[in-house]
Amino acid sequence: MAESLPRFPLPSFPLPPVAPRRSPDDLTSWSEAAVCDLLVGYYSTAFAEIDRARQAARLHWACWRAYLSQAANQGRASRLALARIVAEFRLDPALIDRGDALVVDELTDLVLHRYRRAPEQAKTYMTRLVSAATQMALGRTH
């Protein structure tokens, strides 16, 4: 008969609650890493400090995530914070618009690749992307 594995006592301290996970089909969760990597690379060409580039990338993604999640107020706040950083470093405000174009292109590629066999889901995500881009364009701060 096989030996049984040793039993370990349960911890005597309370375990922290597990945060609810977003659905793996949520556009903002599965695309975040790819888009953020792209934005960090993009902003690192404009900012001399990598920490500033990361901060700008996080704010830019926060803006997109908010608009994709239909949280326009949060999106505007993130966009305004990003515009302030760009202005603080005396960079061209069009830098943000070019970043937006990169995000749209990357999200489009990701959706088309991931859902090539599920056109209805791809259409849903593309509709959200167009809606987010439209809201963002209407609420520009610069």
Secondary structure, 3 states (H helix, E strand, C coil): CCCCCCCCCCCCCCCCCCCCCCCCCCHHHHHHHHHHHHHHHHHHCCCCCHHHHHHHHHHHHHHHHHHHCCCHHHHHHHHHHHHHHHHHCCCCCHHHHHHHHHHHHHHHHHHHHHCCCCHHHHHHHHHHHHHHHHHHHHCCCC
